[in-house]
C-alpha cells in the first residue's frame, strides 16, 4: 500500500476526532535533535523530534501528527504555523545548572575539539553577561564544571557556557540556562553581631569587598601561588597568610581552594601542631580573610588551621580530613569569626580519647563573638570545645544548624562562656550532646535530639551524677532549655534530660515555658553555686533571629541548603543507625573511605600552576561592586620599565621592560612596555561604547586575549569596538604591549 493511501486512510479514520485536541506525544524543546514546531493560537508551542515522525497531515484547518508507531496527535484548527529546526551538531548540552548560597554552578559533558570553555554569568550584580575567572572552570574527566561565587542573592541569574577551540569561541555551540535562583548565606549569630564591616573578604550582600585580592590554590600551586598585597608580592599560601602578622597588611583576601591540598603540597606551616597559622599582630586584628572551597570537592587533607589575634575571618565550603591535631583551632584573642558549611572528618589517629583525632573545631584563649553554623561532623570524637579556665569574658558564641552525624561528644563542651545552641540536629550520638561546666551559661533552643545519649549535661549533677562516672569533675553550669525534641529515646532516662522543675537540687537544665522566660536567680548549680546570666533575653547581648521549629530541623539540616559543603560534598557515608547510634569506636568503613579518598579533579582550565594572583572576583571585578569610571575624551596609557601604567583607569599586574624594542604611537616612539606573560592582567570598566587600540612592538604582530578570547592581527596594532562593561586583557602569545588607547564612539 502506498504512503499516500495510508495518510488518506488516516485522514478518514481521524476525521471524527477533528473537534478535540489529543496532543500527548510532544517532547521538550531541544537543540540536540531536529524538531518540528507547531505554534498554537494561544502562543504555546508543541515540539516533535522529526526522527520519530512518519507524517504531518494537514487537512483544512486540522493538523494531525503521526508517529512511526502510528500514534496520532490531533490539533483541530488551532495551529497558527508549522516550522522546522535542525539540530545543532556538537552543541553543548548542560547536564545541570543550579543556584546555591551566594553561588551557582553548571556541569556539561566534555565536547570533542574544545580546548577550554568560557563561562559567563548574568543577574544579580551583573547587568550583562560577564566572563568569570577561568580558574573556576575545571575538568573532571568526562564532564566539566564551573562554579561562580561571590553573588548577590537574586532569582534571575543566567549562565552561558561557550566552548573554545584554538583560542576562538564557538558561539554557535554554546549552552545557556536561565532563571537560576541564588540564596543568601544565613548570617545569624554572634560573628555578625554589632559588626557591620562584613566578616571575611565579602560584604554582607555576598559580593567581594572593594580591593579584595583573590587567589586560587590547588595542589599544583600551593607553594608558588602569588598574591599582590598592599605590602608587595608574596609567594606561597602560608607565606601569603603570614604577611598579615606584621599588622601593616589591609588587603581583604579570598583564598579559593580547588580540589585537594595535602601536607606535601604546602610551602610551609607556621604551626607544628595544627598546620596553617592565620595570625594578627595583636589581639583582635582586622584581617578580612575568607578561606573558601570551590564546588563540592574542596578538601584540606592532613593538616588544619590555627587562628590567633584575628578578627573578621571566615572559613566556608570545604572539608578537613586527617588533620594533625584540631581541624580548626581558634586560639588566643580572636573575634568575629564565622565557620560554616564545613565537612569535618576523622583527624590523625592517636591513643586514648584521641583515636578519632583531637578536636574538630575548638575555640578558646578568650575568643569571642564566633558563629559555627551548618557544619557536618562525620562521627567525630571530640567535636567542639569552647573555653578553658583562664578566659576573662564576656565571650559569646552561636552554634546553629549543625549536623552532629553519629559524632560522640562535645556538641559543644562549654566552660565559663555564654553560648546559644539552637536548631542543631543531634543524630545518633553515643556519649553526650551539650555539656556545661565552670559556670557556663547555655541557651539550648529548638534542637532535635535523635537517639542522643545524655543530650544536656551539667557537671556533677543531674544525669552526670548518675552511674559510675561523670564527663567532668569541674563545677557545673546552667542550661536553659526551650523547644527541644527528644526522639528515639528507647524509653531510657539517659536520653531525656532531668529538668529543674523535676529536681531543683540536681538537674540537667532549666526547662523554660517561653523563649523569653528568665531563669530565676534561685536556680543554682549543685557544685559551685553558679547562676544563669539571662544573656539571651537582654536585647543588648543577643541578635535578632527567628529559630526554626525543632520538628523541621532534620529536614533543613540534611537538605540542599543544609549542613556541610555544596551538595553535601563528594565524600559521603551512610551510617547504620542500628549499630552506629551506640558505637563510639572508630567506624572502620568510614576510616577506609577517608584514607582512600582522592579527588576526581583532572585539570583546571585557568592558568594556575604558577599562581594566579587575580585581583578581585570574576569578570574583572576588583573586589566589591565596580562602578564604571566615567570616560571623558581619549585615554592613552603607556608603561614605565617596571610595568606601572601611566593611567589609573587601568588596573595592571605584571612586569615591565625597557629592552624589548620600540613602538610608534601617534608618531611618537616608546621604548618601555608591559610584558604579556601568563600572570599579566590588565582590567578596566567602561560606561559607554569605546574603540580599543592596542600597540605592540613595531616588529611584532598583535596577539592578546580579551576576556579570555584570543585576538590577533597581521600588524603591530589591534583595534576593536567595545560595548560598556568589564574587560580583562591577558596573554595569548608572548608579546610586549607598549600602549593602550580608548576612544569614545559617537
PALUMSE-210582 format. One record per residue (C-alpha): y, z, x. Coordinates in nm, 3 decimals, padded with zeros to 5 digits. Layout:
N
> Y:Z:X;
...
//
This chain:
746
> 00.000:00.000:00.000;
> 00.343:-00.090:00.136;
> 00.605:00.178:00.216;
> 00.847:00.029:-00.038;
> 00.585:00.070:-00.308;
> 00.531:00.435:-00.208;
> 00.901:00.504:-00.226;
> 00.926:00.326:-00.559;
> 00.639:00.533:-00.700;
> 00.800:00.847:-00.566;
> 01.122:00.749:-00.735;
> 00.945:00.702:-01.070;
> 00.744:01.022:-01.036;
> 01.052:01.227:-00.945;
> 01.289:01.076:-01.198;
> 01.210:01.358:-01.438;
> 01.333:01.615:-01.189;
> 01.671:01.448:-01.135;
> 01.856:01.715:-01.327;
> 01.772:02.005:-01.093;
> 01.817:02.059:-00.720;
> 01.494:02.158:-00.542;
> 01.601:02.173:-00.176;
> 01.363:02.405:00.010;
> 01.270:02.222:00.331;
> 01.606:02.200:00.509;
> 01.649:02.360:00.852;
> 01.924:02.518:01.058;
> 02.174:02.307:01.247;
> 02.051:02.236:01.599;
> 02.162:02.012:01.883;
> 01.808:02.016:02.020;
> 01.684:01.773:01.753;
> 01.819:01.456:01.596;
> 01.917:01.551:01.244;
> 02.021:01.411:00.907;
> 02.306:01.599:00.742;
> 02.365:01.597:00.366;
> 02.721:01.707:00.291;
> 02.734:01.852:-00.060;
> 03.017:01.861:-00.311;
> 03.050:02.240:-00.272;
> 03.132:02.192:00.101;
> 02.791:02.316:00.210;
> 02.561:02.115:00.435;
> 02.185:02.068:00.449;
> 02.013:01.964:00.773;
> 01.676:01.794:00.831;
> 01.509:01.703:01.158;
> 01.457:01.327:01.138;
> 01.126:01.357:01.320;
> 00.994:01.550:01.017;
> 01.103:01.290:00.755;
> 00.932:00.982:00.614;
> 01.224:00.867:00.398;
> 01.554:00.949:00.232;
> 01.557:00.786:-00.113;
> 01.891:00.717:-00.282;
> 01.871:00.614:-00.648;
> 02.206:00.606:-00.821;
> 02.362:00.944:-00.751;
> 02.030:01.121:-00.690;
> 01.910:01.176:-00.334;
> 01.551:01.265:-00.255;
> 01.447:01.376:00.095;
> 01.078:01.307:00.162;
> 00.899:01.484:00.449;
> 00.597:01.350:00.638;
> 00.385:01.599:00.449;
> 00.509:01.440:00.122;
> 00.722:01.739:00.025;
> 01.033:01.629:-00.164;
> 01.378:01.789:-00.193;
> 01.591:01.660:-00.481;
> 01.973:01.651:-00.487;
> 02.085:01.548:-00.840;
> 02.422:01.383:-00.788;
> 02.580:01.647:-00.561;
> 02.560:01.470:-00.221;
> 02.901:01.354:-00.100;
> 02.784:01.195:00.227;
> 02.479:01.143:00.449;
> 02.530:01.139:00.825;
> 02.305:01.144:01.132;
> 02.345:01.317:01.468;
> 02.141:01.253:01.781;
> 02.006:01.546:01.974;
> 02.186:01.643:02.293;
> 01.935:01.564:02.563;
> 01.900:01.852:02.807;
> 02.178:02.057:02.647;
> 02.173:02.433:02.688;
> 02.046:02.650:02.408;
> 02.140:03.017:02.415;
> 01.842:03.246:02.371;
> 02.072:03.530:02.279;
> 02.440:03.619:02.274;
> 02.532:03.968:02.167;
> 02.802:04.229:02.198;
> 02.759:04.587:02.315;
> 03.004:04.857:02.421;
> 03.319:04.705:02.575;
> 03.095:04.423:02.697;
> 02.887:04.128:02.579;
> 02.605:03.922:02.725;
> 02.436:03.585:02.690;
> 02.097:03.457:02.807;
> 01.974:03.098:02.831;
> 01.683:02.902:02.986;
> 01.749:02.752:03.327;
> 01.843:02.386:03.299;
> 01.696:02.120:03.525;
> 01.960:01.980:03.759;
> 02.209:02.265:03.713;
> 02.307:02.438:04.037;
> 02.511:02.708:03.861;
> 02.685:02.789:03.535;
> 03.046:02.858:03.444;
> 03.081:03.114:03.167;
> 03.395:03.153:02.959;
> 03.495:03.424:02.714;
> 03.747:03.421:02.430;
> 03.856:03.700:02.199;
> 04.000:04.048:02.238;
> 04.249:04.034:02.525;
> 04.169:03.665:02.590;
> 04.353:03.428:02.357;
> 04.184:03.122:02.512;
> 03.854:03.064:02.687;
> 03.878:03.235:03.027;
> 03.637:03.197:03.318;
> 03.452:03.517:03.406;
> 03.372:03.626:03.760;
> 03.081:03.421:03.893;
> 02.907:03.735:04.022;
> 02.843:03.831:03.660;
> 02.617:03.525:03.621;
> 02.261:03.574:03.752;
> 01.920:03.407:03.757;
> 01.602:03.587:03.655;
> 01.363:03.308:03.747;
> 01.305:03.145:03.408;
> 01.638:03.228:03.249;
> 01.998:03.302:03.340;
> 02.217:03.579:03.212;
> 02.588:03.661:03.209;
> 02.741:03.999:03.125;
> 03.112:04.024:03.051;
> 03.255:04.375:03.095;
> 03.595:04.535:03.051;
> 03.651:04.400:02.700;
> 03.873:04.536:02.427;
> 03.679:04.622:02.111;
> 03.700:04.329:01.867;
> 03.477:04.132:01.631;
> 03.592:03.781:01.720;
> 03.451:03.719:02.067;
> 03.305:03.385:02.168;
> 03.114:03.297:02.485;
> 03.074:02.947:02.625;
> 02.821:02.854:02.896;
> 02.874:02.530:03.088;
> 02.612:02.407:03.337;
> 02.745:02.287:03.673;
> 02.582:02.017:03.889;
> 02.718:01.904:04.227;
> 03.035:02.105:04.164;
> 03.107:01.931:03.832;
> 03.091:02.090:03.488;
> 02.856:01.917:03.243;
> 03.073:01.984:02.940;
> 02.857:01.776:02.705;
> 02.564:02.008:02.774;
> 02.749:02.335:02.711;
> 02.636:02.604:02.467;
> 02.861:02.834:02.271;
> 02.825:03.139:02.047;
> 03.097:03.289:01.828;
> 03.158:03.586:01.604;
> 03.034:03.840:01.861;
> 03.134:04.199:01.793;
> 03.221:04.432:02.082;
> 03.245:04.803:02.006;
> 03.423:05.084:02.190;
> 03.259:05.348:02.405;
> 03.265:05.691:02.244;
> 03.530:05.883:02.439;
> 03.476:06.209:02.253;
> 03.454:06.510:02.482;
> 03.630:06.715:02.744;
> 03.654:06.438:03.006;
> 03.930:06.276:02.799;
> 04.080:06.599:02.662;
> 04.454:06.612:02.741;
> 04.409:06.329:02.991;
> 04.584:06.008:02.892;
> 04.551:05.807:03.213;
> 04.204:05.674:03.129;
> 03.900:05.815:03.310;
> 03.788:05.590:03.595;
> 03.908:05.236:03.665;
> 03.952:05.147:03.297;
> 04.216:05.216:03.038;
> 04.114:05.384:02.715;
> 04.125:05.044:02.540;
> 03.841:04.918:02.760;
> 04.045:04.697:02.995;
> 04.086:04.740:03.369;
> 04.382:04.938:03.491;
> 04.668:04.743:03.641;
> 04.597:04.652:04.003;
> 04.233:04.765:03.988;
> 04.006:04.636:04.261;
> 03.661:04.514:04.156;
> 03.371:04.495:04.399;
> 03.025:04.361:04.321;
> 02.749:04.542:04.506;
> 02.386:04.438:04.539;
> 02.101:04.496:04.783;
> 02.222:04.192:04.977;
> 02.575:04.314:05.044;
> 02.596:04.694:05.014;
> 02.653:04.702:05.392;
> 02.903:04.414:05.402;
> 03.092:04.425:05.073;
> 03.468:04.432:05.127;
> 03.746:04.594:04.929;
> 04.113:04.521:04.984;
> 04.272:04.855:04.908;
> 04.631:04.965:04.943;
> 04.534:05.119:05.279;
> 04.380:04.795:05.405;
> 04.047:04.611:05.401;
> 03.733:04.825:05.418;
> 03.371:04.710:05.461;
> 03.057:04.876:05.321;
> 03.007:05.067:04.995;
> 03.008:05.420:05.137;
> 03.298:05.333:05.369;
> 03.500:05.198:05.075;
> 03.447:05.518:04.877;
> 03.524:05.726:05.186;
> 03.866:05.559:05.212;
> 03.977:05.778:04.920;
> 03.910:06.100:05.111;
> 04.234:06.081:05.311;
> 04.442:06.111:04.995;
> 04.660:05.803:05.052;
> 04.448:05.557:04.851;
> 04.577:05.492:04.498;
> 04.399:05.169:04.402;
> 04.178:05.204:04.091;
> 03.829:05.086:04.187;
> 03.545:04.945:03.976;
> 03.215:04.938:04.165;
> 02.986:04.698:03.977;
> 02.619:04.736:04.065;
> 02.393:04.431:04.033;
> 02.015:04.470:04.049;
> 01.855:04.748:04.255;
> 02.020:04.915:04.555;
> 01.780:05.115:04.772;
> 01.835:05.359:05.055;
> 01.776:05.099:05.326;
> 02.036:04.867:05.173;
> 02.324:05.111:05.225;
> 02.577:05.106:05.508;
> 02.580:05.487:05.538;
> 02.552:05.814:05.348;
> 02.812:06.089:05.380;
> 02.583:06.342:05.213;
> 02.248:06.405:05.379;
> 02.131:06.593:05.069;
> 02.238:06.355:04.792;
> 02.336:06.017:04.941;
> 02.671:05.864:04.848;
> 02.963:06.104:04.857;
> 03.276:06.047:04.647;
> 03.544:06.291:04.755;
> 03.916:06.351:04.718;
> 04.141:06.501:04.983;
> 04.200:06.821:04.785;
> 04.084:06.978:04.459;
> 04.113:06.753:04.153;
> 04.246:06.445:04.333;
> 04.308:06.147:04.104;
> 04.069:05.871:04.221;
> 04.035:05.641:03.917;
> 03.691:05.516:04.023;
> 03.420:05.375:03.795;
> 03.065:05.315:03.917;
> 02.901:05.089:03.659;
> 02.588:04.884:03.626;
> 02.593:04.521:03.513;
> 02.343:04.427:03.242;
> 02.025:04.620:03.169;
> 01.866:04.638:03.515;
> 02.122:04.802:03.747;
> 01.940:05.074:03.942;
> 02.009:05.322:04.221;
> 01.677:05.393:04.394;
> 01.609:05.666:04.649;
> 01.945:05.844:04.652;
> 02.216:05.987:04.428;
> 02.582:06.087:04.427;
> 02.776:06.392:04.544;
> 03.121:06.444:04.386;
> 03.382:06.671:04.542;
> 03.754:06.723:04.475;
> 03.760:06.433:04.228;
> 03.944:06.365:03.907;
> 03.917:06.051:03.691;
> 03.567:05.950:03.795;
> 03.320:05.762:03.573;
> 02.951:05.671:03.601;
> 02.804:05.434:03.342;
> 02.520:05.196:03.258;
> 02.278:05.231:03.547;
> 01.952:05.410:03.631;
> 01.875:05.661:03.905;
> 01.516:05.675:04.033;
> 01.359:05.894:04.303;
> 01.689:06.045:04.419;
> 01.685:06.270:04.727;
> 01.789:06.592:04.552;
> 02.015:06.559:04.245;
> 02.081:06.232:04.069;
> 02.449:06.325:04.034;
> 02.577:06.650:04.183;
> 02.924:06.737:04.053;
> 03.002:06.998:04.316;
> 03.333:07.166:04.402;
> 03.664:07.131:04.218;
> 03.611:06.823:04.003;
> 03.770:06.749:03.667;
> 03.786:06.479:03.402;
> 03.450:06.325:03.491;
> 03.267:06.104:03.243;
> 02.895:06.033:03.284;
> 02.743:05.820:03.009;
> 02.475:05.565:02.925;
> 02.265:05.651:03.228;
> 01.886:05.648:03.267;
> 01.759:05.945:03.472;
> 01.401:05.934:03.605;
> 01.197:06.146:03.845;
> 01.358:06.242:04.174;
> 01.186:06.285:04.509;
> 00.873:06.495:04.462;
> 00.891:06.844:04.607;
> 00.697:07.167:04.576;
> 00.702:07.430:04.303;
> 00.959:07.363:04.032;
> 01.076:07.051:04.218;
> 00.763:06.847:04.151;
> 00.974:06.605:03.948;
> 01.270:06.636:04.182;
> 01.561:06.877:04.162;
> 01.843:06.845:03.907;
> 01.904:06.518:03.727;
> 02.275:06.595:03.676;
> 02.411:06.929:03.799;
> 02.771:07.046:03.752;
> 02.904:07.343:03.946;
> 03.165:07.456:04.200;
> 03.442:07.525:03.947;
> 03.415:07.174:03.800;
> 03.573:07.140:03.456;
> 03.662:06.900:03.174;
> 03.343:06.698:03.203;
> 03.159:06.485:02.945;
> 02.793:06.391:02.973;
> 02.702:06.164:02.683;
> 02.446:05.904:02.576;
> 02.223:05.967:02.878;
> 01.844:05.922:02.862;
> 01.634:06.178:03.051;
> 01.280:06.049:03.109;
> 01.053:06.356:03.148;
> 01.290:06.513:03.399;
> 01.203:06.866:03.510;
> 01.533:07.048:03.562;
> 01.766:06.823:03.366;
> 02.115:06.980:03.366;
> 02.269:07.283:03.530;
> 02.625:07.390:03.452;
> 02.784:07.667:03.653;
> 02.690:07.908:03.926;
> 02.817:08.267:03.961;
> 03.139:08.201:04.153;
> 03.335:07.991:03.903;
> 03.673:08.131:03.802;
> 03.720:07.914:03.491;
> 03.811:07.848:03.227;
> 03.579:07.549:03.253;
> 03.477:07.324:02.966;
> 03.201:07.069:02.922;
> 03.066:06.842:02.648;
> 02.704:06.730:02.612;
> 02.657:06.489:02.323;
> 02.426:06.210:02.205;
> 02.186:06.256:02.496;
> 01.816:06.183:02.462;
> 01.608:06.455:02.624;
> 01.289:06.250:02.613;
> 00.998:06.488:02.689;
> 01.210:06.647:02.961;
> 01.114:07.005:03.039;
> 01.413:07.238:03.068;
> 01.785:07.289:03.132;
> 01.935:07.098:02.844;
> 02.162:07.245:02.978;
> 02.127:07.577:03.161;
> 02.475:07.736:03.148;
> 02.642:08.016:03.343;
> 02.988:08.161:03.265;
> 03.127:07.839:03.108;
> 03.235:07.721:02.762;
> 03.018:07.429:02.653;
> 02.999:07.212:02.341;
> 02.644:07.081:02.286;
> 02.625:06.850:01.984;
> 02.434:06.556:01.842;
> 02.167:06.557:02.112;
> 01.807:06.454:02.049;
> 01.556:06.704:02.188;
> 01.235:06.502:02.179;
> 00.920:06.693:02.277;
> 01.046:06.950:02.530;
> 00.777:07.164:02.688;
> 00.981:07.456:02.830;
> 01.320:07.515:02.667;
> 01.632:07.349:02.529;
> 01.970:07.520:02.580;
> 01.978:07.835:02.794;
> 02.284:08.059:02.842;
> 02.337:08.341:03.093;
> 02.614:08.538:03.266;
> 02.845:08.550:02.963;
> 02.843:08.175:02.893;
> 02.966:08.056:02.551;
> 02.793:07.757:02.390;
> 02.854:07.591:02.054;
> 02.525:07.414:01.968;
> 02.603:07.189:01.674;
> 02.413:06.927:01.473;
> 02.140:06.875:01.732;
> 01.793:06.754:01.639;
> 01.507:06.951:01.794;
> 01.168:06.779:01.751;
> 00.879:06.986:01.883;
> 01.117:07.156:02.126;
> 00.982:07.481:02.268;
> 01.242:07.762:02.279;
> 01.530:07.541:02.155;
> 01.802:07.806:02.213;
> 01.774:08.091:02.464;
> 01.992:08.377:02.580;
> 01.874:08.554:02.892;
> 01.667:08.872:02.846;
> 01.695:08.883:02.467;
> 01.557:08.720:02.155;
> 01.284:08.468:02.226;
> 01.343:08.505:02.601;
> 01.237:08.870:02.575;
> 00.903:08.781:02.417;
> 00.582:08.741:02.613;
> 00.534:08.786:02.984;
> 00.838:08.616:03.139;
> 01.196:08.503:03.099;
> 01.382:08.189:03.200;
> 01.643:08.402:03.382;
> 01.696:08.759:03.494;
> 02.077:08.732:03.463;
> 02.298:08.878:03.190;
> 02.283:08.698:02.859;
> 02.532:08.460:02.698;
> 02.623:08.376:02.339;
> 02.522:08.062:02.149;
> 02.696:07.981:01.823;
> 02.463:07.753:01.624;
> 02.551:07.535:01.330;
> 02.382:07.244:01.150;
> 02.085:07.205:01.386;
> 01.749:07.070:01.271;
> 01.422:07.217:01.400;
> 01.142:06.971:01.323;
> 00.769:06.963:01.400;
> 00.757:07.332:01.486;
> 00.384:07.364:01.409;
> 00.462:07.697:01.244;
> 00.531:07.865:01.578;
> 00.813:08.116:01.618;
> 00.875:07.970:01.964;
> 01.015:07.652:01.804;
> 01.277:07.819:01.580;
> 01.546:08.048:01.727;
> 01.595:08.411:01.635;
> 01.942:08.445:01.476;
> 02.182:08.739:01.499;
> 02.156:08.759:01.122;
> 01.783:08.830:01.165;
> 01.813:09.069:01.457;
> 02.160:09.184:01.558;
> 02.028:09.357:01.868;
> 01.807:09.092:02.031;
> 01.878:08.734:01.923;
> 01.893:08.375:02.047;
> 02.204:08.263:01.861;
> 02.464:08.345:01.602;
> 02.396:08.112:01.307;
> 02.737:08.016:01.164;
> 02.776:07.939:00.794;
> 03.051:07.683:00.861;
> 03.169:07.487:01.163;
> 03.497:07.679:01.173;
> 03.345:08.025:01.138;
> 03.438:08.251:01.428;
> 03.178:08.470:01.592;
> 03.275:08.836:01.539;
> 03.358:09.049:01.841;
> 03.078:09.282:01.736;
> 02.825:09.014:01.839;
> 02.735:09.103:02.199;
> 02.463:09.017:02.446;
> 02.185:09.269:02.487;
> 02.234:09.272:02.864;
> 02.593:09.275:02.988;
> 02.764:09.322:02.651;
> 02.930:08.978:02.664;
> 03.106:08.835:02.358;
> 03.187:08.484:02.234;
> 03.534:08.343:02.306;
> 03.551:08.111:02.000;
> 03.686:07.822:02.211;
> 03.552:07.575:01.955;
> 03.788:07.695:01.678;
> 04.102:07.701:01.893;
> 04.299:07.373:01.849;
> 04.442:07.415:02.198;
> 04.094:07.425:02.351;
> 03.891:07.172:02.151;
> 03.928:06.799:02.093;
> 03.928:06.611:01.764;
> 03.580:06.492:01.674;
> 03.354:06.414:01.380;
> 02.991:06.507:01.451;
> 02.707:06.301:01.310;
> 02.468:06.469:01.071;
> 02.175:06.617:01.262;
> 01.926:06.422:01.049;
> 02.083:06.096:01.172;
> 02.076:06.185:01.542;
> 01.729:06.047:01.637;
> 01.813:05.704:01.492;
> 02.159:05.698:01.655;
> 02.045:05.815:01.997;
> 01.744:05.581:02.012;
> 01.934:05.288:01.856;
> 02.100:04.985:02.010;
> 02.424:05.170:02.088;
> 02.241:05.489:02.179;
> 02.139:05.669:02.497;
> 02.065:05.501:02.827;
> 02.153:05.160:02.961;
> 02.227:04.849:02.759;
> 01.911:04.760:02.566;
> 01.756:05.089:02.689;
> 01.717:04.933:03.031;
> 01.442:04.728:03.191;
> 01.208:05.018:03.279;
> 01.071:05.175:02.961;
> 00.782:05.407:02.891;
> 00.639:05.517:02.556;
> 00.529:05.880:02.561;
> 00.222:06.005:02.376;
> 00.354:06.293:02.166;
> 00.005:06.432:02.110;
> -00.021:06.525:02.478;
> 00.327:06.488:02.631;
> 00.508:06.722:02.390;
> 00.349:07.025:02.553;
> 00.278:06.894:02.904;
> 00.535:06.968:03.173;
> 00.330:06.836:03.463;
> 00.412:06.501:03.625;
> 00.323:06.211:03.399;
> 00.119:06.004:03.642;
> 00.159:05.682:03.446;
> 00.537:05.719:03.434;
> 00.541:05.808:03.804;
> 00.338:05.497:03.885;
> 00.577:05.285:03.678;
> 00.877:05.421:03.868;
> 00.712:05.395:04.210;
> 00.614:05.034:04.144;
> 00.947:04.934:03.992;
> 01.101:04.609:04.115;
> 01.397:04.426:03.974;
> 01.330:04.082:03.825;
> 01.668:03.959:03.950;
> 01.624:03.640:04.155;
> 01.977:03.541:04.253;
> 02.347:03.583:04.182;
> 02.546:03.266:04.131;
> 02.865:03.419:04.268;
> 02.930:03.437:04.643;
> 02.817:03.794:04.705;
> 02.610:03.806:05.026;
> 02.908:03.879:05.250;
> 03.101:04.082:04.994;
> 03.330:03.973:04.715;
> 03.634:04.198:04.719;
> 03.759:04.045:04.396;
> 04.099:04.159:04.278;
> 04.085:04.270:03.916;
> 03.850:04.151:03.648;
> 03.719:03.829:03.511;
> 03.937:03.527:03.456;
> 04.170:03.608:03.742;
> 04.288:03.923:03.571;
> 04.434:04.159:03.828;
> 04.342:04.481:03.653;
> 04.468:04.558:03.307;
> 04.615:04.311:03.063;
> 04.818:04.050:03.250;
> 05.148:03.933:03.110;
> 05.229:03.583:03.243;
> 05.533:03.587:03.469;
> 05.800:03.355:03.326;
> 05.832:03.039:03.535;
> 06.183:02.902:03.575;
> 06.206:02.579:03.771;
> 05.976:02.471:04.054;
> 05.784:02.718:04.269;
> 05.683:02.621:04.623;
> 05.455:02.865:04.801;
> 05.365:02.836:05.171;
> 05.186:03.080:05.403;
> 05.256:03.254:05.730;
> 04.998:03.271:06.011;
> 04.838:03.583:05.857;
> 04.790:03.411:05.521;
> 05.068:03.601:05.343;
> 05.224:03.387:05.066;
> 05.597:03.317:05.054;
> 05.599:03.369:04.673;
> 05.492:03.685:04.489;
> 05.400:03.466:04.191;
> 05.057:03.425:04.355;
> 04.804:03.699:04.437;
> 04.636:03.591:04.759;
> 04.348:03.732:04.960;
> 04.228:03.554:05.272;
> 04.303:03.471:05.632;
> 04.578:03.252:05.774;
> 04.617:03.041:06.087;
> 04.877:02.852:06.292;
> 04.626:02.634:06.477;
> 04.487:02.410:06.202;
> 04.723:02.117:06.235;
> 05.023:02.036:06.018;
> 05.102:01.934:05.662;
> 05.401:01.743:05.534;
> 05.553:01.878:05.212;
> 05.859:01.703:05.070;
> 05.937:01.558:05.413;
> 05.914:01.891:05.595;
> 05.631:01.979:05.831;
> 05.448:02.314:05.818;
> 05.205:02.446:06.083;
> 05.085:02.770:05.919;
> 04.820:02.774:05.647;
> 04.568:02.973:05.442;
> 04.209:02.909:05.548;
> 03.988:02.828:05.249;
> 03.685:03.045:05.323;
> 03.424:03.186:05.088;
> 03.622:03.510:05.048;
> 03.959:03.340:04.993;
> 04.113:03.380:04.648;
> 04.446:03.270:04.500;
> 04.525:03.393:04.148;
> 04.816:03.325:03.917;
> 04.905:03.315:03.549;
> 05.127:03.057:03.380;
> 05.310:03.092:03.048;
> 05.374:02.720:02.997;
> 05.224:02.381:03.096;
> 05.267:02.326:03.471;
> 05.197:02.048:03.721;
> 04.999:02.196:04.010;
> 05.009:02.021:04.350;
> 04.807:02.147:04.645;
> 04.887:02.041:05.004;
> 04.613:02.038:05.268;
> 04.633:01.935:05.635;
> 04.761:01.581:05.690;
> 04.426:01.481:05.844;
> 04.218:01.637:05.564;
> 04.114:01.522:05.217;
> 04.178:01.763:04.931;
> 03.890:01.983:04.814;
> 03.912:02.308:04.616;
> 03.772:02.493:04.315;
> 03.997:02.568:04.019;
> 03.839:02.835:03.801;
> 03.507:02.756:03.962;
> 03.520:02.379:03.911;
> 03.535:02.159:04.220;
> 03.835:01.923:04.250;
> 03.877:01.654:04.517;
> 04.094:01.358:04.606;
> 04.090:01.089:04.876;
> 04.426:01.208:05.016;
> 04.552:01.537:05.154;
> 04.709:01.638:04.821;
> 04.563:01.717:04.483;
> 04.757:01.732:04.153;
> 04.655:01.846:03.805;
> 04.844:01.944:03.490;
> 04.757:02.298:03.383;
> 04.772:02.449:03.038;
> 04.912:02.804:03.004;
> 04.656:03.059:03.118;
> 04.482:03.242:03.405;
> 04.382:03.049:03.720;
> 04.198:03.117:04.041;
> 04.173:02.885:04.343;
> 03.869:02.932:04.568;
> 03.680:02.747:04.839;
> 03.490:02.427:04.760;
> 03.463:02.290:05.117;
> 03.610:02.410:05.445;
> 03.978:02.320:05.421;
> 04.321:02.452:05.516;
> 04.578:02.500:05.239;
> 04.938:02.468:05.358;
> 05.127:02.478:05.030;
> 05.118:02.518:04.651;
> 05.376:02.369:04.418;
> 05.412:02.446:04.047;
> 05.649:02.235:03.839;
> 05.719:02.292:03.467;
> 05.613:01.998:03.249;
> 05.870:01.883:02.997;
//
